[in-house]
Amino acid sequence: MEKISPSEIFMELISLAEEVASLAKDSEIEKDVFNEFSILVDKFVPFFNDLRDCITIMDKPAILKGVESLAKELKRAKSLIKNPNSKQPFKQIENITHDLGRSLGLVLLASLEVSTDFREKIGALQKDLMNTRFYGNGNVSPTSSQGSGFGSDSKVESEIKEERVDVDLDDAVLKLKYGNDEEFTLALLRVEDSIRVEKVDNGWINDEGVVTILFNHLSLSKPNNRLNIIQFLRALALENAEQKEKMADVEFLSALVKSLTRDVDERREAGRLLLDLADLPAVRRRLGRIQGCIVMLVSTLNGDDSVASHNAAKLLNALSSNSQNALHMAEAGYFKPLVHYLKEGSDMTKILMASALSRLQLTDQRRASLGEDGAIEPLVKMFNSGKLESKLSSLNALQNLSSLTENVQRLISSGIVVSLLQLLFSVTSVLMTLREPASVILARIAESESILVNLDVAQQMLLLLNLSSPIIQYHLLEALNSIAAHHSATKVRRKMKEKGALQLILPFLMETNTKIRSRALNLLCTLSKDLTEELMEHLGETRLCHIVNILSSTESENEKAAAVGILSNLPTSDKKVTDILKRASLLPLLISIMNPSTGSTEPTTCRLAEGVTGVLIRFTDSSDKKLQLLSAEHGVIPLLVKLVSSGPPVAKSRAATSLAQLSKNSLSLRNSRKSRWFCVPPSVDAYCEVHDGYCFVNSTFCLVKAGAIPPLIQILEGKEREADEAALSALSTLLQDGMWENGSNCIAKMAGVPAIIKVLEVGNVKAQEKALWILERIFGIEEHRVQYGESAQVVLIDLAQKSGSRLQSTIAKLLAQLELLQAQSSYF
């Protein structure tokens, strides 16, 4: 039956019922008994038809289980009628009739959603089946078919005495209390049937403690019985206000809450019963105190079961009339009631909600949910117009929400920036407690580029620096750095410079408070990118040496990156700065700092690598061979090669620039193989084919001997384009006059030509210009023209059509080299 649809199940049952009724009617033994049984079975046909049409319940597992049981009993009846092998077939058919009644009772218990009229018809048929008695020899106790509404034949109402009803109910109560699972199920059916047809009153339900018995069984029974209990209690609650009040007991409610964690049918029915009970104030109050109740409801709300989710939403809405429940819901991650109270509650309730929100441990997902639900606007309103307690609670709540970018945008849109600055300028003592959370929020808002709409905000923060406590100074410096670092903050940085930002910030470098010093270093590093010429005027030798001391003594990677970043932004042409830094032993310090973390991709380490390579450009200046030699002796070249190979893009570019500066002097520094001044002849390995002499990394700075050529070519082959120009500059040093043929052969041998041609397709104009110059030299050798000319032609022709006049003359020369154009062609 599980493999076919519910509709097909009922069609088969109708066919089975009709067959059994026909067989019973035609039976040759116990004719009166089987004829009466035929009348009873006939009543199932319209019942199955009506049940099949109840689309909302026909696929419920509990319904289908009852229907399966009915099918099983009908098949038993069919087998008995066709093969009556007992001396008392009437007794067997009576047992089958009663079992059909029990099975129908299971269907009745699971059919709360159907109309009362239909339930009454099911109940009447079930009563007929349970009350029928067969005695053999044609003796049959009459059944009541009149009230069932499922058949056209009417019978006389069964003559059952009230005393028998009382005995049956007493027995049913005993089985409810002490019976096994099967006895409990049947007893529950009996009690439900009696209550439904009003044969027992409310007093009997109270006297026998039916509600208490059922709730006690709820935690101990098997799943099917738990479902039957909840359905019965729900029917009782809907019809009997006094019994509904009894169900408001906290222990009863706790038992129902446990059912919210069980299988889908039980969870749904428990939710429905709780929802029915939730119109009682006591229930709403008590449910919120039951451990795990609201958490489970929120979990159900967010679950996959749409029916249970819908019921959970309605129940949460009912419970949210209690403000404490709204707080519990917020703790569980459901914020709409809390936001409602922030908007519509009394002043004290708003403070309660905001205070709770400030203490909640929130994930970014929950911060986003609060922002989407509209929590920002009422909190800003509380801050702007409320009294001190409202301001403090709302500001702390906003601080908790402001760590999410989306909420920062909402804060900016609310216009809170001006209010925060006004608060920070305030000298009113009662408002001092608000300044710290205000500065935190302002620092987070500053991370958004939207803050630049107000160009004066940075200037106002600068004015606040010397008027604030250390913790607020820390957040202001953080905010100023965020503002200055924005891509479109050029005007703001210029205004900060005009307002004396450097003079205000530099004293913070002497701070013993390392957090403040670190933020000041970051801000100075950011501003120094635009202030290279003026920077040394403000720093002086003392502060410059102090920055080197910070670099050598700090444990903070962030401080190291900021300090070396400032040093890298000083003009490389300033020889005085170079001398100061050399005397301060900066060079070995940089090597020791950088070597352990060369290949790391951590943001701070990348900044450190960018700063170090920026400073090394100063120490590898090609005009100062002594300085280059000092750098090489300290191990600069292996470090530069590592960074070219695995550093971040900017560091690769700067490292390649330093290698290019060093390589420019390799030809003049190399030892000619004809030299007579060798005390000990150099080894064969020292000979360099490119420089046609003996090369050593630390004395001639040879790129070939340093192993720098492959990583430089790798840059050109990669996807990042920042270092193309610097890599090409380094390679071009191998093509200087007097050695260009050897250099060309070296680059070609290391498969560098295709990478250079690639730059013509994807590089910027400056990189393309360098690539064309290199190719012009390489294609001066016929072997390379033959090997790479064809692949270069397509790219060159395409570039000729796209590029400006700046490149066209060089392209023309190359195409002429490749014999596509005459050397004197006027095409260009």
Rosetta blueprint (number, residue, H / E / L):
1 M L
2 E L
3 K L
4 I L
5 S L
6 P H
7 S H
8 E H
9 I H
10 F H
11 M H
12 E H
13 L H
14 I H
15 S H
16 L H
17 A H
18 E H
19 E H
20 V H
21 A H
22 S H
23 L H
24 A H
25 K H
26 D L
27 S L
28 E L
29 I L
30 E L
31 K H
32 D H
33 V H
34 F H
35 N H
36 E H
37 F H
38 S H
39 I H
40 L H
41 V H
42 D H
43 K L
44 F H
45 V H
46 P H
47 F H
48 F H
49 N H
50 D H
51 L H
52 R H
53 D L
54 C L
55 I L
56 T L
57 I L
58 M L
59 D L
60 K L
61 P H
62 A H
63 I H
64 L H
65 K H
66 G H
67 V H
68 E H
69 S H
70 L H
71 A H
72 K H
73 E H
74 L H
75 K H
76 R H
77 A H
78 K H
79 S H
80 L H
81 I H
82 K H
83 N L
84 P L
85 N L
86 S L
87 K L
88 Q L
89 P H
90 F H
91 K H
92 Q H
93 I H
94 E H
95 N H
96 I H
97 T H
98 H H
99 D H
100 L H
101 G H
102 R H
103 S H
104 L H
105 G H
106 L H
107 V H
108 L H
109 L H
110 A L
111 S L
112 L L
113 E L
114 V L
115 S L
116 T H
117 D H
118 F H
119 R H
120 E H
121 K H
122 I H
123 G H
124 A H
125 L H
126 Q H
127 K H
128 D H
129 L H
130 M H
131 N H
132 T L
133 R L
134 F E
135 Y E
136 G E
137 N L
138 G L
139 N E
140 V E
141 S L
142 P L
143 T L
144 S L
145 S L
146 Q H
147 G H
148 S H
149 G L
150 F L
151 G L
152 S L
153 D L
154 S L
155 K L
156 V L
157 E L
158 S L
159 E L
160 I L
161 K L
162 E H
163 E H
164 R H
165 V H
166 D H
167 V H
168 D H
169 L H
170 D H
171 D H
172 A H
173 V H
174 L H
175 K H
176 L H
177 K H
178 Y H
179 G L
180 N L
181 D H
182 E H
183 E H
184 F H
185 T H
186 L H
187 A H
188 L H
189 L H
190 R H
191 V H
192 E H
193 D H
194 S H
195 I H
196 R H
197 V L
198 E L
199 K L
200 V L
201 D L
202 N H
203 G H
204 W H
205 I H
206 N H
207 D H
208 E H
209 G L
210 V H
211 V H
212 T H
213 I H
214 L H
215 F H
216 N H
217 H H
218 L H
219 S L
220 L L
221 S L
222 K L
223 P H
224 N H
225 N H
226 R H
227 L H
228 N H
229 I H
230 I H
231 Q H
232 F H
233 L H
234 R H
235 A H
236 L H
237 A H
238 L H
239 E H
240 N L
241 A H
242 E H
243 Q H
244 K H
245 E H
246 K H
247 M L
248 A L
249 D L
250 V H
251 E H
252 F H
253 L H
254 S H
255 A H
256 L H
257 V H
258 K H
259 S H
260 L L
261 T L
262 R L
263 D L
264 V H
265 D H
266 E H
267 R H
268 R H
269 E H
270 A H
271 G H
272 R H
273 L H
274 L H
275 L H
276 D H
277 L H
278 A L
279 D L
280 L L
281 P H
282 A H
283 V H
284 R H
285 R H
286 R H
287 L H
288 G L
289 R L
290 I L
291 Q L
292 G L
293 C H
294 I H
295 V H
296 M H
297 L H
298 V H
299 S H
300 T H
301 L H
302 N L
303 G L
304 D L
305 D L
306 S H
307 V H
308 A H
309 S H
310 H H
311 N H
312 A H
313 A H
314 K H
315 L H
316 L H
317 N H
318 A H
319 L H
320 S L
321 S L
322 N L
323 S H
324 Q H
325 N H
326 A H
327 L H
328 H H
329 M H
330 A H
331 E H
332 A L
333 G L
334 Y L
335 F L
336 K H
337 P H
338 L H
339 V H
340 H H
341 Y H
342 L H
343 K H
344 E H
345 G L
346 S L
347 D H
348 M H
349 T H
350 K H
351 I H
352 L H
353 M H
354 A H
355 S H
356 A H
357 L H
358 S H
359 R H
360 L L
361 Q L
362 L L
363 T L
364 D H
365 Q H
366 R H
367 R H
368 A H
369 S H
370 L H
371 G H
372 E H
373 D H
374 G L
375 A L
376 I H
377 E H
378 P H
379 L H
380 V H
381 K H
382 M H
383 F H
384 N H
385 S H
386 G L
387 K L
388 L H
389 E H
390 S H
391 K H
392 L H
393 S H
394 S H
395 L H
396 N H
397 A H
398 L H
399 Q H
400 N H
401 L H
402 S L
403 S L
404 L L
405 T H
406 E H
407 N H
408 V H
409 Q H
410 R H
411 L H
412 I H
413 S H
414 S L
415 G L
416 I H
417 V H
418 V H
419 S H
420 L H
421 L H
422 Q H
423 L H
424 L H
425 F H
426 S L
427 V L
428 T L
429 S H
430 V H
431 L H
432 M H
433 T H
434 L H
435 R H
436 E H
437 P H
438 A H
439 S H
440 V H
441 I H
442 L H
443 A H
444 R H
445 I H
446 A L
447 E L
448 S L
449 E H
450 S H
451 I H
452 L H
453 V H
454 N L
455 L L
456 D L
457 V H
458 A H
459 Q H
460 Q H
461 M H
462 L H
463 L H
464 L H
465 L H
466 N H
467 L H
468 S L
469 S L
470 P H
471 I H
472 I H
473 Q H
474 Y H
475 H H
476 L H
477 L H
478 E H
479 A H
480 L H
481 N H
482 S H
483 I H
484 A H
485 A H
486 H L
487 H L
488 S L
489 A L
490 T H
491 K H
492 V H
493 R H
494 R H
495 K H
496 M H
497 K H
498 E H
499 K L
500 G L
501 A H
502 L H
503 Q H
504 L H
505 I H
506 L H
507 P H
508 F H
509 L H
510 M H
511 E L
512 T L
513 N L
514 T H
515 K H
516 I H
517 R H
518 S H
519 R H
520 A H
521 L H
522 N H
523 L H
524 L H
525 C H
526 T H
527 L H
528 S H
529 K L
530 D L
531 L L
532 T H
533 E H
534 E H
535 L H
536 M H
537 E H
538 H H
539 L H
540 G H
541 E H
542 T H
543 R H
544 L H
545 C H
546 H H
547 I H
548 V H
549 N H
550 I H
551 L H
552 S H
553 S H
554 T L
555 E L
556 S L
557 E H
558 N H
559 E H
560 K H
561 A H
562 A H
563 A H
564 V H
565 G H
566 I H
567 L H
568 S H
569 N L
570 L L
571 P L
572 T L
573 S L
574 D L
575 K H
576 K H
577 V H
578 T H
579 D H
580 I H
581 L H
582 K H
583 R H
584 A L
585 S L
586 L H
587 L H
588 P H
589 L H
590 L H
591 I H
592 S H
593 I H
594 M H
595 N H
596 P H
597 S H
598 T L
599 G L
600 S L
601 T L
602 E L
603 P H
604 T H
605 T H
606 C H
607 R H
608 L H
609 A H
610 E H
611 G H
612 V H
613 T H
614 G H
615 V H
616 L H
617 I H
618 R H
619 F H
620 T L
621 D L
622 S L
623 S L
624 D L
625 K H
626 K H
627 L H
628 Q H
629 L H
630 L H
631 S H
632 A H
633 E H
634 H L
635 G L
636 V H
637 I H
638 P H
639 L H
640 L H
641 V H
642 K H
643 L H
644 V H
645 S H
646 S H
647 G L
648 P L
649 P H
650 V H
651 A H
652 K H
653 S H
654 R H
655 A H
656 A H
657 T H
658 S H
659 L H
660 A H
661 Q H
662 L H
663 S H
664 K L
665 N L
666 S H
667 L H
668 S H
669 L H
670 R L
671 N E
672 S E
673 R L
674 K L
675 S L
676 R L
677 W L
678 F L
679 C L
680 V L
681 P L
682 P L
683 S L
684 V H
685 D H
686 A H
687 Y E
688 C E
689 E L
690 V L
691 H L
692 D L
693 G E
694 Y E
695 C L
696 F L
697 V H
698 N H
699 S H
700 T H
701 F L
702 C L
703 L H
704 V H
705 K H
706 A H
707 G L
708 A L
709 I H
710 P H
711 P H
712 L H
713 I H
714 Q H
715 I H
716 L H
717 E H
718 G L
719 K L
720 E L
721 R L
722 E L
723 A L
724 D H
725 E H
726 A H
727 A H
728 L H
729 S H
730 A H
731 L H
732 S H
733 T H
734 L H
735 L H
736 Q L
737 D L
738 G L
739 M L
740 W H
741 E H
742 N H
743 G H
744 S H
745 N H
746 C H
747 I H
748 A H
749 K H
750 M L
751 A L
752 G L
753 V H
754 P H
755 A H
756 I H
757 I H
758 K H
759 V H
760 L H
761 E H
762 V H
763 G L
764 N L
765 V H
766 K H
767 A H
768 Q H
769 E H
770 K H
771 A H
772 L H
773 W H
774 I H
775 L H
776 E H
777 R H
778 I H
779 F L
780 G L
781 I L
782 E H
783 E H
784 H H
785 R H
786 V H
787 Q H
788 Y H
789 G H
790 E H
791 S H
792 A H
793 Q H
794 V H
795 V H
796 L H
797 I H
798 D H
799 L H
800 A H
801 Q H
802 K H
803 S L
804 G L
805 S H
806 R H
807 L H
808 Q H
809 S H
810 T H
811 I H
812 A H
813 K H
814 L H
815 L H
816 A H
817 Q H
818 L L
819 E L
820 L L
821 L L
822 Q L
823 A L
824 Q L
825 S L
826 S L
827 Y L
828 F L
